[in-house]
């Protein structure tokens, strides 16, 4: 399968894609999340993987808009523990390092490890790209901060593993496919136990509570509620909702009721809850 991701070969999106689909996939790198969606829509990829939230940084709000605006379906999810490593050429040792290259966020995540080293920190476009450039240019005085996959892909050595300060750092990725490539809801009903949807409510007393109270009535667990603005309608908001359930028919009844008390509700994904890797 061809899987569109944001970033370069070896990045954390690539690691998550292999965790979900297996190692026998072809990665389609894209510079932006909008490019990921475009690649999938236009047939350049069979599926896509898109980060939606991080346990430290929170939700990636623009990506909710991409889900809403496009004719795509969420068909799965996966949670990846983010582990940053110090990568160097195979014969380089710690005392030879003078610079560290990586994405600004990765450098920030590893600040406690880097603070007392005296190395020059070089901000780059991507963690995996930093590793690839050090490998291709045979740069002995520089190390990259990246995941473990770039070490395997580009022949680098993990000089110091898991140097990120906060170890319990996870990113949730959604798996996307074109609507026409997805199984029907009825044929897939035995597998699904999670859903993602969005809805809007008017400025009337109790309307949001009416939607949310439905879940308690139907024994549904809300795992995510995220508001985000409607660009064309100032100070009005859409609500993204993730829910888990045990009985798919109770879930369908709940959605029908929620649709009746909201000003518009769209389900853009029914799938099996994801595993952590």
VOGU-3710 file (C-alpha; in Angstrom, 3 decimals, decimal comma):
1> xxxxxxxxxx> 0,000/0,000/0,000  1,008/3,602/-0,613  0,591/5,609/2,592  0,673/9,423/2,536  2,304/11,050/5,558  3,346/14,539/6,586  7,132/14,628/6,780  10,032/12,647/5,405  11,000/8,989/5,316  11,900/7,891/8,839
11> xxxxxxxxxx> 9,807/10,511/10,661  7,356/9,680/13,443  4,464/9,564/10,957  6,440/6,856/9,113  6,979/4,932/12,366  3,259/5,108/13,156  2,352/4,044/9,604  4,512/0,923/9,898  2,996/0,237/13,300  -0,480/0,288/11,804
21> xxxxxxxxxx> 0,019/-1,237/8,339  3,253/-3,229/8,763  6,676/-2,709/7,234  5,789/-3,651/3,646  4,383/-0,237/2,706  5,437/2,528/0,350  5,656/5,930/2,040  4,384/8,982/0,125  6,050/11,964/1,846  4,148/15,282/1,881
31> xxxxxxxxxx> 5,345/18,678/3,050  2,065/19,645/4,748  -1,047/18,033/6,188  -3,061/19,630/3,399  -0,720/17,904/0,976  -1,431/14,589/2,696  -5,161/15,038/2,154  -4,653/16,145/-1,463  -2,445/13,135/-2,218  -5,104/10,767/-0,912
41> xxxxxxxxxx> -7,993/12,534/-2,652  -6,214/12,562/-6,018  -5,186/8,905/-5,880  -1,517/9,413/-5,139  -1,894/7,213/-2,061  -4,165/4,364/-0,961  -4,446/5,613/2,618  -3,068/8,387/4,794  -1,896/8,844/8,350  -2,444/12,209/10,045
51> xxxxxxxxxx> -1,520/13,323/13,569  -4,524/14,760/15,388  -3,371/15,312/18,982  -0,401/15,001/21,319  -0,541/14,234/25,023  1,675/17,256/25,801  1,020/19,805/23,030  -2,717/19,087/22,707  -4,922/19,076/19,618  -3,767/20,015/16,118
61> xxxxxxxxxx> -6,772/22,222/15,380  -6,236/22,810/11,619  -6,424/19,057/11,035  -9,978/18,924/12,367  -10,894/21,338/9,619  -9,252/19,087/7,032  -11,343/16,158/8,250  -14,502/18,210/8,037  -13,928/19,744/4,619  -12,909/16,675/2,650
71> xxxxxxxxxx> -14,641/13,534/1,377  -12,504/11,190/3,415  -13,227/8,656/6,136  -11,444/7,857/9,363  -10,931/4,075/9,332  -8,560/3,624/12,261  -6,180/5,163/14,750  -2,874/4,412/16,439  -1,034/5,904/19,413  2,743/6,284/19,207
81> xxxxxxxxxx> 5,040/6,929/22,158  7,481/9,617/21,075  11,071/8,586/21,827  13,813/10,997/20,799  17,329/9,597/20,314  20,758/11,036/19,620  21,944/9,643/16,261  25,468/9,825/14,833  27,641/8,133/12,215  28,597/4,581/13,264
91> xxxxxxxxxx> 32,154/5,428/14,386  31,466/8,798/16,050  31,675/9,182/19,838  30,195/11,744/22,206  33,329/13,896/22,517  33,376/14,556/18,752  29,959/16,230/18,688  29,842/20,030/18,336  26,347/20,490/16,858  22,915/18,899/17,194
101> xxxxxxxxxx> 20,457/19,129/14,302  16,712/18,628/14,640  13,243/20,115/14,451  12,702/22,935/17,005  10,077/20,912/18,890  12,431/17,930/19,226  15,191/20,194/20,531  12,777/21,622/23,071  11,631/18,159/24,137  15,272/17,232/24,887
111> xxxxxxxxxx> 16,295/20,494/26,589  17,251/18,887/29,900  19,669/16,499/28,176  21,163/19,206/25,967  21,513/22,031/28,508  24,904/21,061/29,959  26,526/19,806/26,758  27,584/23,130/25,250  26,610/22,010/21,747  25,344/24,390/19,065
121> xxxxxxxxxx> 21,663/23,656/18,380  20,671/23,831/14,717  16,954/24,015/13,949  15,871/22,057/10,871  12,723/21,234/8,974  12,312/17,654/10,163  13,868/15,174/12,605  14,317/12,387/10,069  15,619/14,785/7,414  18,329/15,891/9,850
131> xxxxxxxxxx> 19,402/12,286/10,297  19,439/11,646/6,557  21,558/14,710/5,821  24,144/13,758/8,458  24,336/10,262/6,959  24,520/11,416/3,334  27,030/14,205/4,003  29,066/12,077/6,442  29,098/14,883/9,025  31,216/13,688/11,955
141> xxxxxxxxxx> 30,844/16,727/14,218  27,019/16,726/14,242  24,325/14,537/15,775  20,647/14,371/14,936  17,740/14,060/17,324  15,163/11,735/15,815  13,314/8,468/16,272  14,985/5,073/16,034  13,744/4,320/12,492  16,107/6,824/10,771
151> xxxxxxxxxx> 19,058/5,022/12,359  17,971/1,807/10,657  17,167/3,483/7,340  20,288/5,640/7,038  22,916/3,511/8,793  23,362/5,664/11,885  24,136/4,709/15,483  21,907/5,458/18,482  24,474/7,089/20,722  21,989/8,017/23,465
161> xxxxxxxxxx> 18,456/6,548/23,518  15,294/8,243/24,787  16,790/11,610/25,670  13,450/13,444/25,710  12,645/14,934/29,127  9,049/13,750/29,368  8,938/10,023/28,723  5,156/9,658/28,732  4,672/11,570/25,473  2,219/10,070/22,987
171> xxxxxxxxxx> 0,779/11,224/19,666  -2,522/9,985/18,306  -2,733/9,446/14,545  -5,879/8,970/12,481  -5,889/6,633/9,492  -7,762/7,992/6,478  -9,109/6,490/3,294  -11,312/7,707/0,467  -15,011/7,149/1,138  -15,450/4,929/-1,910
181> xxxxxxxxxx> -12,700/2,583/-0,696  -14,275/1,981/2,715  -16,494/-0,964/3,692  -20,147/-0,239/4,373  -21,096/0,434/7,974  -23,262/-2,700/8,082  -20,540/-5,053/6,842  -18,036/-3,630/9,335  -20,313/-3,360/12,370  -18,795/-6,313/14,259
191> xxxxxxxxxx> -15,380/-4,645/14,318  -16,153/-1,056/15,255  -16,226/0,250/18,819  -15,206/3,881/18,336  -16,474/6,789/16,256  -15,472/10,348/15,368  -18,007/12,999/14,415  -18,634/16,709/14,485  -21,763/18,733/15,193  -22,985/22,279/15,650
201> xxxxxxxxxx> -25,529/23,669/18,092  -27,334/26,981/18,164  -27,092/29,632/20,854  -30,032/28,216/22,758  -30,083/27,263/26,399  -29,248/23,620/27,010  -28,600/22,585/23,398  -25,024/21,406/23,948  -26,062/19,577/27,122  -28,855/17,832/25,213
211> xxxxxxxxxx> -26,343/16,406/22,749  -23,829/15,344/25,374  -26,361/13,854/27,791  -27,321/11,390/25,071  -24,106/9,479/25,615  -24,874/8,741/29,250  -28,327/7,532/28,294  -26,887/5,062/25,770  -23,862/3,914/27,817  -21,301/5,602/25,579
221> xxxxxxxxxx> -17,906/6,854/26,750  -16,849/10,275/25,420  -13,053/10,266/24,980  -12,627/13,636/23,245  -14,588/16,862/22,942  -12,896/19,639/20,992  -14,400/22,928/19,885  -13,018/24,814/16,920  -14,257/27,933/15,109  -16,311/28,076/11,938
231> xxxxxxxxxx> -14,206/30,384/9,707  -17,190/31,617/7,701  -19,328/32,330/10,783  -17,474/34,409/13,418  -17,877/33,325/17,049  -19,710/30,156/16,097  -18,128/26,794/16,781  -18,151/23,202/15,668  -17,550/20,403/18,150  -15,432/17,369/17,378
241> xxxxxxxxxx> -16,442/14,325/19,405  -14,761/10,930/19,837  -16,774/8,206/21,533  -16,250/4,572/22,496  -19,024/2,013/22,860  -19,652/-1,696/23,300  -22,986/-2,041/21,500  -22,951/-0,703/17,955  -26,756/-0,549/17,775  -26,977/1,554/20,933
251> xxxxxxxxxx> -24,383/3,799/19,362  -26,453/4,175/16,184  -29,545/5,065/18,225  -27,504/7,609/20,161  -26,256/9,259/16,970  -29,800/9,449/15,611  -30,943/11,219/18,780  -27,926/13,555/18,818  -28,630/14,479/15,219  -32,230/15,378/16,119
261> xxxxxxxxxx> -31,197/17,802/18,899  -28,243/19,450/17,115  -28,071/21,849/14,179  -26,210/19,361/12,033  -24,136/16,281/12,768  -21,736/14,384/10,527  -19,981/11,102/11,292  -16,648/10,907/9,505  -15,329/7,719/10,999  -16,398/4,427/12,622
271> xxxxxxx> -13,493/2,134/13,478  -11,786/-0,098/16,028  -10,118/1,754/18,886  -6,374/2,011/18,368  -3,485/0,341/20,104  -0,433/1,981/21,681  3,030/1,301/20,256
//
